[in-house]
Each structure stands twice: as C-alpha cells, then as structure tokens.
Amino acid sequence: MSDGSIQALGVELTDRAARRIAEIREAEGNLDLMLRLEVLGGGCSGFQYKFELDDTLKTDDKVFDNGGTSLVIDEASLGLLDGSVIDFKEDLGASFFAVSNPNASSNCGCGASFAI
C-alpha cells in the first residue's frame, strides 16, 4: 500500500488503523491494549468479524505491529483472513475498523459478516 502501512504474514494493518489504536490506548490509559480481530461463525452471511480491545496474548495469537501498535489474530481466524487489509474508516454516519478480505465471496450490507 502506498500509505506506508506494513504487511506481515498475509495481513496488513494500515497506518490509519494503527493511529486509531494508539489513540484508543491513550484515551483508556492502558498502553498494553491491542486490537483483537476474530472470525466467528454466524452473521447474515455465515461468518462475522469481531473487534475488541485486549491487553492479554493467548498462546495461538499472531501479532501484527505497525508503529508501536498491535493487531492480534488467533490462528483459526488467520486462515480466513489471509491477505486481508485492516483499516479504520470515518464517514458522516460512523467510524469503524474495516476488513477488506480477498477470501470473502460475498459480504453483508453492513460489512460485519461475510461468506467464503
């Protein structure tokens, strides 16, 4: 990507997403916070993305760093996210972390679930 983001092990965390993670860490007063992304069964398309903040690593976690901030993905989810770009988007109605997943054959209208 041309915005200076990094790519490791098939998942890319953009600079924009990394900056937002850093802002959240500072606001929460916990510099150990990481953005955790999981893929769960369910949603209107079969799988759904779940984002949460976490300050604890699990044994099967893979960590993707950008500018001192981290994205954490468990091994099972990583298989469904290979090649994905994790970004932070802002528009008039909302601000949110977004996944651009090349493995998804279809997405729901809100972007929170997908099919393979």
N, C-alpha and C positions, 0 to 999 in steps of 0.2 A: 504494500500500500504506500501511497505517496505521502501520507501524513506522518510518517516517522514511526509508525507502530511496529511492534515486534511480532515475530511468529516463531513458535516452538511447538514441536510435537503435533503439528496439524491444527492447532487452534491459535487464533490471532486475537489479541486484546489491543484495541485501538488506544491511541493516546487520549482521546476524548473520554473513553470509559475509564482509563487509569486515573485521569484527573478527577473524575466524579467519585471514584472510590476513595481517593485521597481526601477530598472534601468531606465525605461522609465520616471517614475515620477521625478527622479533626473535630467535626461537629459532635461526634459521640465521645470524644476524649479517650479513644482507645486506638492507638497506633498499630495494634496487632490485628485489627479487623481485616478480613479478606472477603471478597465477593465469591460466594459459593454458587455454582450452577449445577443443577441436577436435571436429569431427564427422568420423568415419571410416566408410568402408564396412565392413560386417561385423557381427559380433554375431549373436545368435539372431533378431533382428528386422529386419535389413537395414542399419541404421546404429548406430554406437555412439559414446558420449561419451568423450573422453579429456581428463583433467585432468592438468596438470603445472605445476611452478613454473618460471619463466623470468625472466631479467633482461635479455633482449635483444628489441627490437622488430624485426619483419620489415616489409618495405615494404607488404604488403597487410593489416597488422593494424589493427583498430579497438580503441580503448582506452576502457573504461568505468570511471570513477572513482567512488569513494564513500569519503568520509572520509580521503582521502590514500592509499587502496589502489586497486589496479587489477586489472581483469579484461581479458584480451586475447583477441580472437577474430579469426581470419583471415576475409577477405571471403567465401570459398566457404562456410565453416561458418556465417557470419552469416545467409546466406539460409535456412538450415534452422532457425535459432534465433530468428527474428524473433518478438517478443512473449514470449519466454521469461523466466522468473524463475530466477535462480541464488541458491540459499540454502545454508546449512550446517545440517545436522541432526545431532542426537545422540540416541541411544536406548540401551537396555541392551546391545545387541549390537555397535553400531558408531557411528562418527561419520564423516560424509562430506559432500562437496559434492553437491547435488542440483539437477537441472534440471526445472523444470515447463515443458514445451514444448507450446504450444497447436497446433503443426503436426503433432504426433505422433498418428497414428491408433490406434496401439497401442504398448505398452511391454512389455518382458520383465519377468519377476517381480522381478529384482534392480534394475531401473531403469537399468541401464547401456546398454541398447540400445533402439531404437525403430524404428517403420515410419512412413512417410508415406503 
